[in-house]
C-alpha cells in the first residue's frame, strides 16, 4: 500500500512540475486573455463540468475578457472564439492553418480507429481522400437525387406512425422525437448499407449505436492520466471496449453481406453482358442501381499508408455517417416543430404557403398506405419554409460548438498568438445569438430571412455557422437542409400541431446536452390531421 502511495505522489509531483513549466512558458507568450489556472487541479475541474456548464462559464468569461478566450485544458491551450469576424479570419482567410484536428484522446482513438474517419482525421491526404469520396460518391447532387425514393419511403413510415400514435394518445399527445430519430436513422441506414433492412435489424443497429453515443461522456475520466487510469479504472475501460465490440458485432456482418452482394451483382452483370439485373423478389425495393456508402469504401486506398481500409475503419466511417445525419437532423427537426407549436401564427403562415404550392393534403385514414407526399421539386417555391428552417438552425443549432480545430503552426489572430498545436473552438450558438448581428436574437422570427440571402458556407462573411465554415465545413450541409425542408413541409401539410398541455407557455424550450443540444423536456404535441376542404384555400 505504501509503495502505491509513493508512486502516486511521485507521478503527481512530476505532472505538476511539468504543467507549471508549461504554464509559465505560455504566460510569456501573447496568448488571448483568460483566467489563471492551477495545473492538474484545473484539468480536474474542467473534466467534471458538463458541456452546458462549460458554456455558461465561457459566456461569463466572454463578458470579462472579450470574444477570444484562452483556457488551459490538458497540456495545451484551448482557445474559444465567439466573434463572427475572428471566425471568418481563422476558418476562411487562414483556412489551411486552422483546418487540422487535435490529436485524438485515448478513448476517442477507439471509436474513430485512431483518427481514420472524416471528422477526426488530421488535415492531410487521408482526410482529403475520405472527404472527397463522401462528397463525390454519396453527396453529389445526382447521387442525392437517386435516394429520393428512400426519402419518400421513410416519410411514409413517419407519417403513418404519427397517425397511429395520435389516435391512441389523444390525452397526452405524441412524443415525437423518437419517431424523428427512427425515421432519420432508417434513411441513413439505406444510404449506408444500400438496403431497406427489417425493423428488427434497424433497431439492433440503433440500440448499440445510441448506447455508445449517449454514454461516451462517462469515459472522459479515462483520458486524464491514461497510463494510471488503465489500472484504476480498468472496469470502465473494459466497458468501453465491450461497447465498441458490440457495435462491430452488429455492423461487420452487414458490411460483409453488402460487399458480397455487390460482388455477386457485378459477376451477374458480366455474365449477362451488362444487362440490368433484376432485384431479388423477396426484396421490397430494387437496390441494384443504388450506390451505398459501403460500396465506395471497399476499394478506397489510404494514400499515406498505401493500403485499403480494414473492417474496423469501415465500421468507424459507417458509425460517423449514421451519427452525422441522424441526431443532428432529428434534433434540429424537433426544435423547429416545437417553435411551430409554440407560435401557431408562424405555423399557419407556413401551412398556407405549402397549400398555395401543392394544394390541400389528402385525407388520412388509420393504416392508409396511399399517402400523398410533398415532393422535393415542390420545395423550390417555398421561401417561407426555407426561412423557418434557417431560423431554427440559428436559434437552436444542434451543436453549440463545432468540432475542435487545431493549428499547424504559430499564427497571429486579432493581435494574439495562437501557438502551434493549440486547440481552437468556435462558439456557434453565441454567434447565432449575437445582438450586434441579429435583432431580438432569442426570438423565433423566420421573417428575418425573407429577402436576405445568408451564406451558410461563410465564404463571404460569417453571420451564423450551424455547419461550421471553411475547409472543415460539414460536407452534408446541403443534404441536411433538404431533409429538414422536406420533413417540415410534409409534417405541417399533413397535421395541425398543437400543444399537449394548456397554459400561457405550454412549450418548454429549455436545453440539455446529449450528443447534441436537445430539448430538456421532449416535445409532446397533439397532431390533428388536416381536413380536405371542398374548395381550394386562398
C-alpha positions as CSV (number, residue, x, y, z in Angstrom):
1,X,0.0,0.0,0.0
2,X,2.8,2.4,0.9
3,X,4.6,1.7,-2.4
4,X,1.5,2.5,-4.4
5,X,1.0,5.7,-2.4
6,X,4.6,6.8,-3.1
7,X,4.2,6.1,-6.8
8,X,1.1,8.2,-7.0
9,X,2.7,11.1,-5.1
10,X,5.8,10.9,-7.4
11,X,3.7,10.9,-10.5
12,X,1.6,13.8,-9.2
13,X,4.6,15.9,-8.4
14,X,6.1,15.2,-11.8
15,X,2.9,16.2,-13.6
16,X,2.6,19.3,-11.5
17,X,6.1,20.5,-12.3
18,X,5.7,19.8,-16.0
19,X,2.4,21.7,-16.1
20,X,3.8,24.6,-14.1
21,X,6.7,24.9,-16.6
22,X,4.2,24.8,-19.5
23,X,2.1,27.4,-17.7
24,X,4.9,29.9,-17.1
25,X,6.2,29.4,-20.6
26,X,2.9,30.2,-22.1
27,X,2.4,33.3,-20.0
28,X,5.4,34.8,-21.7
29,X,3.6,34.5,-25.0
30,X,0.9,36.9,-26.2
31,X,-2.0,34.4,-25.9
32,X,-5.6,35.6,-25.9
33,X,-6.7,36.6,-22.4
34,X,-8.2,34.2,-20.0
35,X,-8.4,33.2,-16.3
36,X,-5.3,32.0,-14.4
37,X,-5.3,28.2,-13.9
38,X,-3.7,25.8,-11.5
39,X,-2.1,22.9,-13.3
40,X,-3.6,19.4,-12.7
41,X,-6.3,20.8,-10.4
42,X,-7.8,23.0,-13.2
43,X,-7.8,20.0,-15.5
44,X,-9.8,18.0,-13.0
45,X,-12.3,20.9,-12.5
46,X,-12.8,21.2,-16.3
47,X,-13.2,17.5,-16.6
48,X,-16.0,17.5,-14.1
49,X,-18.0,20.1,-15.9
50,X,-20.7,19.2,-18.5
51,X,-20.8,21.0,-21.9
52,X,-23.7,23.2,-20.7
53,X,-21.8,24.2,-17.6
54,X,-18.7,25.0,-19.7
55,X,-20.9,27.1,-22.0
56,X,-22.1,29.2,-19.0
57,X,-18.6,29.7,-17.8
58,X,-17.5,30.8,-21.3
59,X,-20.3,33.3,-21.6
60,X,-19.2,34.9,-18.3
61,X,-15.6,34.9,-19.4
62,X,-16.5,36.5,-22.7
63,X,-18.1,39.4,-20.8
64,X,-14.9,39.8,-18.9
65,X,-12.2,39.1,-21.5
66,X,-13.8,39.6,-24.9
67,X,-14.7,37.3,-27.8
68,X,-11.3,35.4,-27.8
69,X,-10.5,33.5,-24.6
70,X,-7.8,31.1,-23.6
71,X,-8.2,28.2,-21.1
72,X,-5.6,25.7,-20.3
73,X,-7.1,22.3,-20.7
74,X,-4.8,19.3,-20.7
75,X,-1.3,20.1,-21.8
76,X,-2.0,22.8,-24.5
77,X,-4.0,26.0,-24.5
78,X,-7.6,25.8,-25.6
79,X,-8.8,29.0,-27.4
80,X,-12.5,29.8,-27.7
81,X,-13.8,32.2,-30.4
82,X,-17.2,33.8,-30.2
83,X,-16.7,36.5,-32.8
84,X,-18.0,36.3,-36.4
85,X,-15.2,38.4,-37.7
86,X,-12.5,36.4,-36.0
87,X,-14.1,33.1,-37.0
88,X,-14.0,34.2,-40.7
89,X,-10.4,35.4,-40.4
90,X,-9.4,32.0,-39.0
91,X,-11.5,29.5,-40.9
92,X,-11.7,31.2,-44.3
93,X,-8.9,33.6,-44.7
94,X,-6.4,31.4,-42.9
95,X,-8.2,28.1,-43.6
96,X,-5.1,26.0,-44.3
97,X,-3.5,26.8,-40.9
98,X,-6.7,26.3,-38.9
99,X,-8.0,23.1,-40.6
100,X,-6.2,20.5,-38.6
101,X,-7.6,18.4,-35.7
102,X,-6.2,17.9,-32.3
103,X,-4.6,14.5,-31.6
104,X,-7.3,12.2,-30.5
105,X,-7.7,11.4,-26.8
106,X,-7.2,7.7,-25.8
107,X,-11.0,7.0,-25.7
108,X,-11.7,8.7,-29.0
109,X,-9.0,6.6,-30.7
110,X,-11.0,3.5,-30.0
111,X,-14.2,4.7,-31.8
112,X,-12.5,6.6,-34.7
113,X,-9.9,3.9,-35.4
114,X,-7.0,6.2,-34.5
115,X,-8.4,9.2,-36.4
116,X,-9.3,7.2,-39.6
117,X,-12.6,9.0,-40.2
118,X,-13.5,12.3,-41.8
119,X,-14.3,14.3,-38.6
120,X,-11.1,13.4,-36.7
121,X,-8.5,12.8,-39.4
122,X,-5.6,15.2,-39.4
123,X,-5.6,17.8,-42.2
124,X,-3.8,15.9,-45.0
125,X,-4.0,13.2,-47.6
126,X,-6.1,10.7,-45.6
127,X,-8.7,13.4,-44.7
128,X,-8.8,14.6,-48.3
129,X,-9.4,11.1,-49.8
130,X,-12.1,10.2,-47.2
131,X,-13.9,13.5,-47.6
132,X,-13.6,13.6,-51.4
133,X,-15.1,10.0,-51.5
134,X,-18.1,11.1,-49.4
135,X,-18.8,14.3,-51.3
136,X,-18.3,13.0,-54.8
137,X,-19.7,9.5,-54.5
138,X,-22.6,10.0,-52.0
139,X,-23.3,13.7,-51.5
140,X,-23.1,14.7,-55.2
141,X,-26.4,16.2,-56.3
142,X,-27.1,13.4,-58.8
143,X,-26.4,10.7,-56.2
144,X,-28.6,12.5,-53.6
145,X,-31.4,12.5,-56.1
146,X,-31.1,8.8,-56.5
147,X,-32.1,8.4,-52.9
148,X,-35.4,10.3,-53.4
149,X,-37.4,7.1,-53.3
150,X,-35.8,6.2,-49.9
151,X,-36.8,9.6,-48.6
152,X,-40.4,9.2,-49.6
153,X,-40.4,5.7,-48.2
154,X,-39.2,7.0,-44.8
155,X,-41.6,9.9,-44.8
156,X,-44.5,7.5,-45.4
157,X,-43.3,5.4,-42.4
158,X,-43.1,8.5,-40.3
159,X,-46.5,9.9,-41.2
160,X,-48.2,6.6,-40.7
161,X,-46.6,6.1,-37.3
162,X,-47.7,9.6,-36.3
163,X,-51.3,8.9,-37.5
164,X,-51.4,5.7,-35.4
165,X,-50.0,7.2,-32.3
166,X,-52.0,10.4,-32.5
167,X,-55.2,8.3,-32.4
168,X,-54.0,6.2,-29.4
169,X,-52.6,9.1,-27.2
170,X,-55.3,11.7,-27.6
171,X,-55.0,12.9,-24.0
172,X,-51.2,13.0,-23.6
173,X,-50.1,14.0,-27.1
174,X,-47.3,12.4,-29.1
175,X,-43.7,12.3,-28.0
176,X,-42.4,13.0,-31.5
177,X,-38.6,12.9,-31.1
178,X,-38.4,9.1,-31.0
179,X,-40.3,8.9,-34.3
180,X,-38.0,11.6,-35.8
181,X,-34.8,9.8,-34.8
182,X,-36.1,6.4,-36.1
183,X,-37.1,7.9,-39.5
184,X,-33.8,9.7,-40.0
185,X,-31.9,6.6,-38.9
186,X,-33.9,4.4,-41.4
187,X,-32.9,6.8,-44.1
188,X,-29.2,6.9,-43.2
189,X,-29.2,3.1,-42.9
190,X,-30.5,2.8,-46.5
191,X,-27.8,5.3,-47.7
192,X,-25.1,3.5,-45.8
193,X,-25.9,-0.2,-46.4
194,X,-27.9,0.1,-49.6
195,X,-30.9,-2.0,-48.4
196,X,-34.1,-1.3,-46.6
197,X,-33.4,-3.5,-43.6
198,X,-36.0,-5.1,-41.5
199,X,-37.2,-3.1,-38.4
200,X,-35.5,-5.6,-36.1
201,X,-32.2,-5.1,-37.8
202,X,-32.5,-1.3,-37.7
203,X,-33.4,-1.3,-34.0
204,X,-30.4,-3.5,-33.3
205,X,-28.1,-1.1,-35.0
206,X,-29.8,1.9,-33.4
207,X,-29.5,0.3,-29.9
208,X,-25.8,-0.4,-29.9
209,X,-25.0,2.9,-31.6
210,X,-27.0,5.0,-29.2
211,X,-25.6,3.1,-26.2
212,X,-22.2,4.3,-27.2
213,X,-23.4,7.8,-28.2
214,X,-25.2,8.7,-25.0
215,X,-22.8,7.1,-22.6
216,X,-19.5,8.2,-24.1
217,X,-19.1,11.2,-21.8
218,X,-18.8,8.7,-18.9
219,X,-15.4,7.7,-20.2
220,X,-13.9,11.2,-20.2
221,X,-12.2,10.5,-17.0
222,X,-10.1,7.8,-18.7
223,X,-8.4,10.5,-20.8
224,X,-6.9,12.1,-17.7
225,X,-3.6,10.3,-17.0
226,X,-4.4,7.2,-19.2
227,X,-1.5,5.1,-18.0
228,X,-2.7,5.3,-14.4
229,X,-6.3,5.1,-15.4
230,X,-5.9,1.8,-17.1
231,X,-5.2,0.4,-13.6
232,X,-7.6,2.5,-11.5
233,X,-10.5,2.4,-14.0
234,X,-9.8,-0.9,-15.6
235,X,-13.5,-2.0,-15.4
236,X,-14.6,1.2,-17.2
237,X,-12.0,0.6,-19.9
238,X,-13.4,-2.9,-20.3
239,X,-16.9,-1.4,-20.6
240,X,-15.8,0.9,-23.4
241,X,-14.1,-1.8,-25.3
242,X,-17.2,-4.0,-25.0
243,X,-19.4,-1.3,-26.4
244,X,-17.1,-0.9,-29.4
245,X,-17.1,-4.7,-29.8
246,X,-20.9,-4.8,-29.7
247,X,-21.1,-2.2,-32.4
248,X,-18.7,-4.2,-34.6
249,X,-20.6,-7.4,-34.0
250,X,-23.7,-5.8,-35.5
251,X,-22.2,-3.8,-38.3
252,X,-19.5,-6.1,-39.7
253,X,-21.9,-8.8,-40.8
254,X,-23.9,-6.2,-42.6
255,X,-20.8,-4.8,-44.2
256,X,-19.6,-8.2,-45.4
257,X,-23.1,-9.1,-46.7
258,X,-23.3,-5.9,-48.7
259,X,-19.8,-6.4,-50.2
260,X,-20.7,-10.0,-51.2
261,X,-24.0,-8.8,-52.7
262,X,-22.2,-6.2,-54.8
263,X,-19.7,-8.8,-56.0
264,X,-22.5,-11.2,-57.0
265,X,-24.3,-8.5,-58.9
266,X,-21.1,-7.5,-60.7
267,X,-20.5,-11.1,-61.7
268,X,-24.1,-11.4,-62.9
269,X,-23.7,-8.2,-64.9
270,X,-20.6,-9.5,-66.5
271,X,-22.2,-12.8,-67.4
272,X,-25.3,-11.1,-68.8
273,X,-23.2,-8.7,-70.9
274,X,-24.1,-5.7,-68.7
275,X,-27.8,-6.2,-68.9
276,X,-29.8,-4.8,-66.0
277,X,-30.1,-7.3,-63.1
278,X,-33.5,-7.8,-61.5
279,X,-33.7,-7.5,-57.8
280,X,-34.5,-10.4,-55.6
281,X,-38.3,-10.8,-55.5
282,X,-38.0,-11.2,-51.7
283,X,-36.8,-7.5,-51.5
284,X,-39.4,-4.8,-51.4
285,X,-37.1,-2.4,-53.3
286,X,-34.8,-2.5,-56.2
287,X,-31.4,-1.6,-54.9
288,X,-29.4,-2.8,-57.9
289,X,-28.7,0.7,-59.2
290,X,-28.3,2.3,-55.7
291,X,-24.8,3.0,-54.6
292,X,-24.4,2.6,-50.9
293,X,-21.7,4.4,-48.8
294,X,-20.1,1.0,-48.0
295,X,-19.7,0.3,-51.8
296,X,-17.5,3.4,-52.0
297,X,-15.2,2.4,-49.1
298,X,-14.3,-1.2,-50.2
299,X,-11.6,-0.3,-52.7
300,X,-10.6,3.1,-51.3
301,X,-6.9,3.3,-50.7
302,X,-5.2,5.4,-48.0
303,X,-2.5,7.4,-49.7
304,X,-0.1,7.7,-46.8
305,X,-0.3,4.1,-45.8
306,X,-0.7,2.6,-49.3
307,X,-3.4,0.2,-48.2
308,X,-7.1,-0.3,-48.2
309,X,-9.4,0.3,-45.2
310,X,-9.7,-2.5,-42.7
311,X,-13.1,-3.6,-41.3
312,X,-12.7,-1.6,-38.1
313,X,-12.1,1.6,-40.1
314,X,-15.1,0.9,-42.2
315,X,-17.1,0.5,-39.1
316,X,-15.9,3.8,-37.8
317,X,-16.8,5.6,-41.1
318,X,-20.2,4.0,-41.1
319,X,-20.8,5.0,-37.5
320,X,-19.7,8.5,-38.3
321,X,-22.1,8.6,-41.3
322,X,-25.1,7.4,-39.3
323,X,-24.5,9.8,-36.4
324,X,-23.8,12.8,-38.5
325,X,-27.1,12.5,-40.4
326,X,-29.3,11.2,-37.7
327,X,-29.1,13.0,-34.4
328,X,-28.2,16.4,-35.7
329,X,-31.1,16.5,-38.2
330,X,-33.7,14.9,-35.9
331,X,-32.6,17.3,-33.1
332,X,-33.0,20.3,-35.4
333,X,-36.3,19.0,-36.6
334,X,-37.7,18.7,-33.1
335,X,-36.6,22.3,-32.3
336,X,-38.3,23.6,-35.4
337,X,-41.5,21.8,-34.8
338,X,-41.5,22.9,-31.1
339,X,-41.4,26.5,-32.2
340,X,-44.1,26.0,-34.8
341,X,-46.3,24.6,-31.9
342,X,-45.3,27.5,-29.7
343,X,-46.1,30.1,-32.3
344,X,-49.3,29.0,-34.2
345,X,-49.3,32.1,-36.3
346,X,-46.0,31.1,-37.8
347,X,-47.3,27.5,-38.4
348,X,-50.4,28.9,-40.1
349,X,-48.4,31.1,-42.4
350,X,-46.2,28.2,-43.3
351,X,-49.2,25.9,-44.0
352,X,-50.8,28.5,-46.3
353,X,-47.6,28.8,-48.3
354,X,-47.5,25.0,-48.7
355,X,-51.1,24.7,-49.7
356,X,-50.6,27.5,-52.2
357,X,-47.9,25.4,-53.9
358,X,-49.3,21.9,-53.7
359,X,-52.9,22.3,-52.7
360,X,-54.6,20.8,-49.5
361,X,-53.3,17.5,-48.2
362,X,-55.3,14.3,-48.8
363,X,-57.4,12.9,-46.0
364,X,-55.7,10.2,-44.0
365,X,-57.1,7.1,-42.5
366,X,-55.6,4.8,-39.9
367,X,-53.3,2.4,-41.7
368,X,-53.7,4.2,-45.1
369,X,-50.8,3.3,-47.3
370,X,-51.7,5.6,-50.1
371,X,-50.4,8.8,-48.5
372,X,-49.8,11.8,-50.7
373,X,-46.4,13.4,-50.0
374,X,-44.8,16.6,-51.0
375,X,-42.0,16.0,-53.5
376,X,-38.6,17.6,-53.4
377,X,-39.2,19.6,-56.5
378,X,-42.1,21.4,-54.8
379,X,-39.7,22.8,-52.1
380,X,-38.1,25.2,-54.6
381,X,-41.1,27.6,-54.5
382,X,-41.5,27.7,-50.7
383,X,-39.3,30.6,-49.5
384,X,-41.0,30.8,-46.1
385,X,-40.3,27.2,-45.5
386,X,-36.6,27.8,-46.1
387,X,-36.8,30.8,-43.7
388,X,-38.4,28.7,-40.9
389,X,-35.6,26.1,-41.3
390,X,-32.8,28.7,-41.2
391,X,-34.3,30.4,-38.2
392,X,-34.5,27.0,-36.4
393,X,-30.8,26.4,-37.1
394,X,-29.9,29.9,-36.0
395,X,-31.9,29.9,-32.8
396,X,-31.3,26.2,-31.9
397,X,-28.1,24.9,-33.5
398,X,-27.9,21.1,-32.7
399,X,-24.2,21.7,-31.7
400,X,-23.3,24.8,-29.8
401,X,-19.6,24.3,-30.7
402,X,-18.1,22.9,-33.9
403,X,-15.6,20.1,-33.5
404,X,-12.3,21.4,-32.2
405,X,-9.8,22.7,-34.7
406,X,-6.0,22.7,-34.3
407,X,-3.4,25.0,-35.9
408,X,-0.4,23.6,-37.8
409,X,2.0,26.5,-36.9
410,X,2.2,29.6,-34.8
411,X,-0.2,32.2,-36.2
412,X,-1.5,35.6,-35.2
413,X,-5.2,36.1,-34.7
414,X,-6.5,39.6,-33.9
415,X,-3.1,40.6,-32.5
416,X,-2.8,37.5,-30.3
417,X,-0.6,34.5,-30.7
418,X,-2.2,31.1,-31.4
419,X,0.6,28.6,-30.9
420,X,1.2,25.5,-33.0
421,X,-1.0,22.6,-31.9
422,X,-3.3,24.8,-29.8
423,X,-7.0,23.7,-29.8
424,X,-9.4,26.3,-31.3
425,X,-13.1,26.1,-30.6
426,X,-15.8,28.2,-32.3
427,X,-18.9,29.1,-30.3
428,X,-21.7,28.5,-32.9
429,X,-24.6,29.3,-30.6
430,X,-23.1,32.6,-29.4
431,X,-22.6,33.8,-33.0
432,X,-26.2,33.0,-33.8
433,X,-27.4,34.9,-30.8
434,X,-25.2,38.0,-31.1
435,X,-27.4,41.1,-30.7
436,X,-24.9,43.1,-32.7
437,X,-25.7,41.0,-35.8
438,X,-29.3,39.8,-35.1
439,X,-32.3,41.9,-33.9
440,X,-34.1,40.2,-30.9
441,X,-31.8,37.2,-31.3
442,X,-33.6,35.0,-28.7
443,X,-36.9,35.3,-30.5
444,X,-38.0,32.9,-33.2
445,X,-38.6,35.2,-36.2
446,X,-38.4,33.4,-39.6
447,X,-39.2,36.7,-41.4
448,X,-35.7,37.9,-40.7
449,X,-34.6,35.6,-43.5
450,X,-37.1,36.8,-46.1
451,X,-35.5,38.7,-48.9
452,X,-32.0,38.3,-47.4
453,X,-29.7,35.5,-48.5
454,X,-27.5,34.2,-45.7
455,X,-24.2,32.5,-46.8
456,X,-24.1,29.3,-44.7
457,X,-20.7,28.4,-46.2
458,X,-19.2,31.6,-44.6
459,X,-17.1,32.2,-47.7
460,X,-18.1,35.9,-47.9
461,X,-18.8,36.5,-44.2
462,X,-20.0,34.5,-41.2
463,X,-23.3,35.5,-39.6
464,X,-24.2,32.0,-38.4
465,X,-22.4,28.7,-38.8
466,X,-24.5,25.8,-37.8
467,X,-22.5,23.5,-40.1
468,X,-19.1,25.1,-39.4
469,X,-17.2,27.0,-42.0
470,X,-14.2,26.9,-44.2
471,X,-12.4,23.7,-45.3
472,X,-13.9,21.6,-42.5
473,X,-17.5,22.7,-43.0
474,X,-19.9,19.8,-42.7
475,X,-20.0,18.0,-46.1
476,X,-23.6,17.1,-45.6
477,X,-24.9,20.6,-45.1
478,X,-27.0,20.7,-48.3
479,X,-28.4,17.2,-47.6
480,X,-29.4,18.2,-44.1
481,X,-31.2,21.3,-45.4
482,X,-33.0,19.1,-47.9
483,X,-34.1,16.7,-45.3
484,X,-35.3,19.4,-42.9
485,X,-37.3,21.2,-45.5
486,X,-38.9,18.0,-46.9
487,X,-39.8,16.7,-43.4
488,X,-41.1,20.0,-42.1
489,X,-43.2,20.6,-45.2
490,X,-44.8,17.2,-45.0
491,X,-45.4,17.3,-41.3
492,X,-47.2,20.6,-41.5
493,X,-49.1,19.7,-44.6
494,X,-50.5,16.5,-43.0
495,X,-51.1,17.7,-39.4
496,X,-52.0,20.7,-37.4
497,X,-49.6,20.8,-34.5
498,X,-51.0,21.9,-31.1
499,X,-49.5,21.8,-27.6
500,X,-50.3,18.7,-25.5
501,X,-50.8,20.8,-22.3
502,X,-52.6,24.1,-21.7
503,X,-51.2,27.2,-20.2
504,X,-49.7,30.5,-21.0
505,X,-46.4,28.9,-22.2
506,X,-47.0,25.2,-22.8
507,X,-43.8,24.5,-24.8
508,X,-40.6,24.5,-22.7
509,X,-37.6,25.4,-24.8
510,X,-35.1,24.5,-22.0
511,X,-32.0,22.7,-23.2
512,X,-29.8,19.8,-22.2
513,X,-26.6,18.4,-23.6
514,X,-26.6,14.8,-25.0
515,X,-24.8,14.0,-28.2
516,X,-26.4,17.2,-29.5
517,X,-28.2,20.0,-27.6
518,X,-31.7,18.7,-27.2
519,X,-34.9,19.8,-25.6
520,X,-34.7,19.2,-21.8
521,X,-38.4,18.2,-22.0
522,X,-39.0,16.5,-25.3
523,X,-41.8,17.9,-27.4
524,X,-45.3,16.4,-26.8
525,X,-47.9,17.6,-29.3
526,X,-51.4,16.9,-30.4
527,X,-51.4,16.1,-34.1
528,X,-54.7,16.8,-35.8
529,X,-55.0,15.5,-39.4
530,X,-55.6,18.4,-41.8
531,X,-59.1,18.4,-43.3
532,X,-59.6,18.2,-47.0
533,X,-61.7,21.2,-47.9
534,X,-64.3,21.1,-50.7
535,X,-62.7,24.3,-52.2
536,X,-59.2,25.4,-52.5
537,X,-57.8,27.6,-49.8
538,X,-56.9,31.1,-50.8
